[in-house]
Amino acid sequence: MSASASHWRSYLGAIVSHERQRLEHFQRAEDILLTLLEDVHARDPRFLVDYARNLEAFEFALCTSEDAVTVEVPLRIDGDALRVLACWPGDAPAGHCLGLGTCCLEVPSPGTDLEDWTSTVGVMEQGGGMGCLVPGKVLQHLKELLVSAIVRCQRLFLFQPGDLSAENLQEDAMELSLLIRGGWKTIRFDIVPVVRRRQEPLWLKGRQKDRGFPEGSLWRATEEAHFVPASAHHWRSSTHLPILKLLRAVDTLKGHRLDSLRLLNQLRSQDWGEEGGKAGITFNHLKMVLLWSTELFPCPEDWQDLEGSVYRLLVILLRCLATRHLPHFLHLEENLFRGEAPDFASLYRKVESFARDPRRFLHFHFGLPARTDSWQTDPGTQALLQLPTEDRSYWDTAYFDILLSQFQVYRIQDSTRHSAMSQLFSKIQREIPQQS
């Protein structure tokens, strides 16, 4: 059953109405956090205070769930002078697995005031005796400084009792978690030290540069590499802020791109989240789906109405759930579903049931998720969605246009796109066995 335009607008309006209040909560909690970080900087100037928190506030306002806010603390280091040494599986200690982009950061020479943060032990003896920056040492020092800052601020009554909790600080965690109260809402901040370094423009592996995005936005988002702790001895490349920069760039475009993310994220928090010990769809997954949809549907006509905009994200999400493969927007070789154990069949059923009958879900509830156990998936649509991921023609506009037509929401009058759909559909008919 299709939902009327008023249903879509009403649901979205209720979501947006809470964003201003969420932003006020964030700013109050941020003031406390900045007070602590300023104290840390005063004790050790190698930890810098980054006052430009607009991207984190932007993300917090968008996300309806209680996800932690990642806060990067830049190190006062000439990142361009560091040598990046790629790590290999054999470099990992027994029982540990190194992820993509894991590396060591070699300090160029002595006398850089980093001696207490470096080591030449074990796998880091790769640089002719020169030391490598050890994230475990940096984290431990930052943790000690944060604890001292908390004690001092409490002694000076710079914030009220109950405004802050450090009980989540863990010895072996790769981030330092603080719970800070902003108004009546408590926000979790995950603090991570970061080394920033200029890098070459992003290589998109044959993809059209800036397709669907404002000109130059991909370059601006990725001109700097961000290295955060991956383990006690290794760093990893982080795309957290580059992805937020791209989201901010998408927000400058006309249409309902960000509205679609808001709406699907509310559904995620109500119906598509973790259930029965199984991981669910996360806000990070949906952010990646939005970036892909922006590239794959670059025409402004695709984003004119809210319903059609939401379906452009839905068809990409369904494809990823059906194939159990969600490629990272900036690193195609990385599958964001790898290493997780969601119930793909259950999640697929929930998302498809919404796509087939959105009116049933476009309301707020605070109890159990809507039941989809009895929902029968459409075999024709599922066959389309399970075409091989190796064929790049099944990750292109024409393919997703065909999926939009399956849900009867394709309304674009473009002869070139119609022709591309027809050609691809002929190919698909030869590959998919005829349904009996």
C-alpha positions in Angstrom: 0.0 0.0 0.0 1.6 3.3 -1.0 1.8 6.2 1.4 0.5 9.6 0.5 2.8 12.6 0.3 1.3 13.9 3.5 2.3 10.7 5.4 5.9 11.1 4.2 6.0 14.9 5.1 4.4 14.4 8.5 6.9 11.6 9.5 9.8 13.7 8.3 8.5 16.8 10.0 8.4 15.1 13.4 12.0 14.0 12.9 13.3 17.4 12.0 11.4 19.1 14.8 13.8 17.4 17.3 17.0 18.4 15.6 17.3 21.9 17.1 16.9 20.5 20.6 19.5 17.8 19.9 21.9 20.5 18.7 21.4 22.5 21.9 22.2 19.4 24.0 25.3 18.8 22.0 26.6 22.3 22.4 26.1 22.2 26.2 28.0 18.9 26.5 30.6 20.2 24.0 31.4 23.2 26.3 32.3 20.8 29.1 34.4 18.7 26.7 36.3 21.7 25.4 37.0 22.8 29.0 38.7 19.5 29.6 40.7 19.5 26.4 41.9 23.0 27.0 43.2 21.8 30.4 44.9 18.8 28.7 46.6 21.2 26.1 47.8 23.5 29.0 49.5 20.4 30.6 50.9 19.1 27.3 50.9 21.4 24.3 51.4 18.4 22.0 47.7 17.7 22.3 45.8 20.4 20.3 42.3 21.7 20.8 40.3 21.6 17.6 37.4 24.1 18.0 35.9 23.4 14.6 33.3 20.9 15.8 30.6 21.8 13.2 30.8 18.4 11.5 30.3 16.4 14.7 27.4 18.7 15.7 25.9 18.2 12.2 26.1 14.4 12.5 24.7 14.4 16.0 21.7 16.4 14.9 21.1 14.0 12.0 21.4 10.8 14.0 18.2 10.0 16.0 19.8 7.2 18.0 22.2 7.5 20.9 25.4 6.6 19.0 28.7 7.9 20.4 30.2 11.1 19.0 33.8 10.6 17.8 36.0 13.5 18.7 39.5 13.7 17.2 42.3 15.3 19.2 45.1 16.4 16.8 48.7 15.8 17.8 51.1 18.6 17.3 53.2 16.7 14.8 54.4 17.5 11.3 52.5 14.6 9.8 54.1 15.2 6.4 57.5 14.4 7.8 56.4 11.0 9.1 57.0 7.9 7.1 54.0 5.6 6.7 55.0 1.9 6.9 52.2 -0.4 5.7 51.6 -3.4 8.0 51.1 -7.0 6.8 49.3 -9.8 8.5 52.6 -11.3 9.8 53.2 -8.1 11.7 50.2 -8.7 14.0 50.7 -10.4 17.4 49.2 -13.9 17.8 45.5 -13.8 18.0 45.2 -10.3 16.4 44.0 -9.4 13.0 45.1 -6.2 11.2 42.5 -4.5 9.2 42.8 -2.6 5.9 44.9 0.6 6.0 46.8 -0.5 9.1 50.3 1.0 9.4 53.2 2.2 11.6 54.2 5.9 11.6 58.0 6.3 11.7 59.4 9.4 13.4 62.1 10.9 11.1 64.8 11.8 13.6 65.5 12.3 17.3 65.0 15.6 19.0 61.3 16.0 17.9 60.0 15.9 21.6 58.2 12.6 20.8 60.8 10.3 22.4 58.4 9.2 25.1 55.8 8.2 22.5 58.1 6.2 20.3 59.6 2.6 20.3 61.8 0.5 18.1 60.7 -2.8 19.7 59.3 -5.8 17.8 57.6 -5.2 14.5 58.6 -1.5 14.5 62.2 -2.2 13.8 61.6 -1.3 10.2 63.2 2.1 9.9 66.9 1.6 10.5 66.7 2.2 14.2 64.4 5.2 14.0 61.4 5.0 16.3 57.8 4.6 15.4 55.0 6.5 17.1 53.2 4.1 19.5 49.4 4.8 19.8 49.2 2.9 23.0 51.6 5.3 24.7 49.8 8.3 23.3 46.5 7.0 24.5 47.8 6.3 28.0 49.3 9.7 28.3 46.1 11.4 27.0 44.0 9.3 29.5 46.2 10.4 32.4 45.9 14.0 31.4 42.1 13.7 31.0 41.7 12.3 34.5 43.9 15.1 35.9 41.8 17.7 34.0 38.5 16.2 35.4 39.8 16.3 39.0 41.0 19.9 38.6 37.7 21.1 37.0 35.6 19.4 39.7 37.8 21.0 42.4 37.2 24.4 40.8 33.4 23.7 40.4 33.6 24.3 36.6 30.8 21.9 36.1 28.0 20.5 38.3 28.0 17.1 40.0 26.7 14.5 37.6 27.6 16.4 34.5 30.4 14.0 33.6 31.3 10.3 34.1 34.6 8.7 33.3 33.6 5.2 34.3 33.8 4.0 30.6 37.5 4.8 30.3 39.0 1.4 29.5 42.6 0.3 29.7 42.7 -1.5 26.3 40.2 0.5 24.3 41.3 2.4 21.2 39.2 5.4 22.3 38.7 7.3 25.5 35.0 7.4 26.4 33.4 10.1 28.5 29.7 10.5 29.3 28.8 14.2 29.5 25.4 15.6 30.3 24.0 18.3 28.0 20.8 19.5 29.5 18.8 16.4 30.4 20.5 14.3 27.7 23.7 12.4 28.3 26.1 12.1 25.3 28.9 9.7 24.9 32.1 11.2 23.4 34.7 8.8 22.1 38.0 10.7 22.2 40.8 9.6 19.8 44.2 11.1 19.2 44.8 11.7 15.4 47.8 12.3 13.2 46.9 14.4 10.2 48.9 14.2 7.0 48.5 15.6 3.5 47.9 13.0 0.8 47.6 12.8 -2.9 44.1 13.3 -4.5 41.8 10.3 -4.1 42.0 7.8 -6.9 38.5 6.6 -7.7 39.4 3.6 -9.8 37.7 4.7 -13.0 34.7 6.3 -11.3 33.7 9.7 -12.6 35.1 12.4 -10.4 32.6 14.5 -8.3 29.7 12.8 -10.1 26.6 13.9 -8.2 28.6 16.0 -5.8 29.4 19.8 -5.8 32.6 20.4 -7.8 35.8 19.8 -5.8 34.1 18.3 -2.8 35.7 14.9 -3.1 39.2 16.5 -3.3 38.5 18.8 -0.3 37.2 15.9 1.8 40.2 13.7 1.1 43.1 16.0 0.8 44.2 15.1 4.3 44.8 11.6 5.7 43.7 10.9 9.3 45.5 8.2 11.3 43.9 7.0 14.5 44.9 4.1 16.9 44.1 0.6 15.5 45.9 -1.3 18.3 48.5 -0.6 21.0 51.2 -0.6 18.3 49.5 0.2 15.0 47.6 3.1 13.4 44.9 3.0 10.8 43.6 5.4 8.2 40.2 6.9 9.4 37.6 8.2 7.0 35.3 9.5 9.8 35.8 13.2 9.1 36.1 12.8 5.3 32.8 11.1 5.2 31.2 13.9 7.3 32.7 16.5 4.9 31.0 14.7 2.0 27.7 14.6 3.9 28.0 18.3 4.5 28.6 18.8 0.8 25.5 16.8 -0.1 23.5 19.0 2.3 24.3 22.0 0.0 22.5 20.4 -3.0 18.8 20.9 -3.6 16.4 18.0 -3.1 15.7 15.5 -0.4 19.0 13.6 0.0 19.6 14.4 3.7 15.8 14.1 4.4 16.0 10.5 3.1 18.8 9.7 5.4 16.9 11.3 8.3 13.8 9.2 7.6 15.6 5.9 7.1 17.7 6.4 10.2 14.5 6.9 12.2 13.2 3.6 10.8 16.6 2.0 11.6 16.4 3.0 15.2 12.8 1.8 15.5 12.8 -1.4 13.4 16.1 -2.2 11.8 18.5 -2.1 14.7 20.2 -4.8 16.8 17.9 -7.6 17.7 18.3 -10.9 19.5 22.1 -10.4 19.8 22.5 -9.9 16.1 23.9 -6.7 14.7 21.5 -4.4 12.8 21.8 -1.7 10.2 23.9 1.2 11.6 23.9 4.9 10.9 27.3 4.5 9.4 25.8 2.0 6.9 23.1 4.5 6.0 25.6 7.3 5.5 27.5 5.2 3.0 24.3 4.3 1.2 23.4 8.0 0.9 26.9 8.8 -0.6 26.5 5.9 -3.2 23.0 7.1 -4.1 24.3 10.6 -4.6 26.8 9.3 -7.1 24.6 6.8 -8.8 21.7 9.2 -9.1 23.4 12.5 -10.1 20.4 14.2 -11.7 18.5 16.8 -9.7 15.2 15.3 -11.0 15.9 12.1 -8.9 15.6 14.1 -5.7 12.6 16.4 -6.2 10.1 14.5 -4.1 10.6 12.8 -0.7 9.2 9.4 -1.6 11.3 9.0 -4.7 14.4 10.1 -2.9 13.9 7.6 -0.1 13.5 4.8 -2.6 16.8 5.7 -4.2 18.5 4.8 -0.9 16.3 1.8 -0.4 17.2 0.0 -3.7 20.9 0.4 -2.9 20.4 -0.8 0.7 18.4 -3.8 -0.5 21.1 -4.7 -3.1 23.8 -4.6 -0.3 21.7 -6.7 2.1 20.9 -9.3 -0.7 24.6 -9.6 -1.6 25.9 -9.1 1.9 28.3 -6.6 0.5 28.3 -2.8 1.2 31.4 -1.2 -0.4 33.1 1.7 1.4 32.5 4.8 -0.7 36.2 5.9 -0.6 37.8 2.4 -0.5 35.9 0.0 -2.8 37.9 -3.0 -1.6 36.5 -2.7 1.9 33.1 -4.4 2.6 31.5 -2.7 5.6 29.4 -5.8 6.3 32.6 -7.9 6.8 33.3 -8.9 10.3 29.8 -8.3 11.5 27.1 -10.9 12.0 23.7 -9.4 11.2 20.8 -11.6 10.3 20.8 -10.5 6.6 17.7 -12.5 5.8 15.7 -10.8 8.6 17.0 -7.3 7.7 16.3 -7.8 4.0 12.7 -8.9 4.8 12.2 -5.8 7.1 13.6 -3.3 4.5 11.7 -4.9 1.6 8.4 -5.0 3.6 8.8 -1.2 4.2 9.5 -0.7 0.5 6.4 -2.6 -0.5 4.1 -1.1 2.2 5.7 2.1 3.7 2.4 3.4 5.2 2.5 0.6 7.7 5.8 1.9 9.1 5.5 5.7 8.8 4.6 6.3 12.5 6.5 6.6 15.7 6.4 3.8 18.3 8.5 3.0 21.3 7.8 -0.7 21.8 8.8 -3.8 19.8 9.7 -3.4 16.1 6.9 -4.0 13.6 6.5 -7.7 12.8 7.6 -8.9 9.4 7.9 -12.6 10.0 5.0 -13.5 7.7 6.3 -11.2 4.9 6.9 -13.1 1.7 9.8 -11.7 -0.3 9.2 -11.2 -4.0 11.3 -13.8 -5.8 11.6 -11.7 -9.0 13.0 -8.7 -7.1 15.3 -10.9 -5.0 16.7 -12.5 -8.2 17.4 -9.1 -9.6 19.1 -8.1 -6.3 21.3 -11.2 -6.2 23.0 -10.7 -9.5 26.8 -11.1 -9.2 28.6 -8.1 -7.6 31.7 -8.7 -9.8 29.8 -7.3 -12.8 30.0 -3.5 -12.4 27.0 -3.0 -14.7 25.0 -4.2 -11.7 26.2 -1.2 -9.7 25.2 1.6 -12.0 22.3 3.9 -12.6 20.6 1.8 -15.2 20.5 -1.2 -12.9 19.1 0.8 -10.0 16.6 2.4 -12.3 15.3 -1.1 -13.1 14.9 -1.7 -9.4 13.0 1.6 -8.9 10.6 0.5 -11.7 10.1 -2.8 -9.8 8.7 -0.7 -6.9 6.8 1.5 -9.3 8.6 4.7 -8.2 10.6 5.4 -11.4 9.1 8.6 -12.9 12.1 10.1 -14.8 11.4 11.0 -18.4 14.8 10.7 -20.0 15.2 8.8 -23.2 18.9 8.0 -22.6 18.2 6.4 -19.3 15.2 4.5 -20.7 17.5 3.1 -23.4 20.2 2.1 -21.0 17.6 0.4 -18.8 16.2 -1.6 -21.8 19.7 -2.7 -22.9 20.6 -3.9 -19.4 17.2 -5.6 -18.9 17.8 -7.6 -22.0 21.1 -8.8 -20.6 19.5 -9.6 -17.2 16.8 -11.7 -18.8 19.5 -13.9 -20.4 21.2 -14.3 -17.0 18.2 -14.9 -14.7 16.4 -18.2 -15.2 12.7 -17.7 -16.0 10.6 -17.9 -13.0 8.2 -20.8 -13.1 
